[in-house]
């Protein structure tokens, strides 16, 4: 069956360090993969999109990698700040208009 | 900039009642998506509309229906409500004309509580 897995446990890191979040998927061949940020009680906010023919994408302190052989995406936040504390969702486009979200990883950045 | 508007923001209903959630997409966005997110869960795709036609369907119960109107706003109708329908319901919109259809812009959500 099709599945998306993200670190189920919360990630606690110290301010200034790099946070690395993992998204693994099985039985999908997504054309692209996205990362969203979600704060409690609010809607997800789009961060980055990476296509199947791209290896890496950067935006300010954010970096996403996409390995279609490993079926894995890594999401990095460098020089992390307490304001980066949130849940980060990986989302796959599975064809048509359907988007499947992972369960998300909660990130806590301590000052 | 204008964002996705959802109404109401909070809704309390009794079991077996009916609820209607409304979504107003960002102006000139032609696609609307509905998601259901239970406590501590990921957003579950329910249904989407493109140019007022249903474009894709996910895990939407038969008790639910939705449509997109001529002004592109969308309504999610939920009947025979069950306790398990209590969740946050998000609407998102996107635009193909911008070249970034893949980017979905989410509304603030409607929190539905079924008692």
Interface residues (C-beta under 8 A of the other chain):
Chain A: X32 X34 X41 X42 X43 X44 X45 X46 X49 X89 X93 X96 X97 X98 X99 X100 X101 X102 X103 X104
Chain B: X4 X31 X33 X35 X41 X42 X43 X44 X45 X48 X50 X55 X56 X58 X88 X90 X92 X102 X103 X104 X105 X106 X107 X108 X109 X111
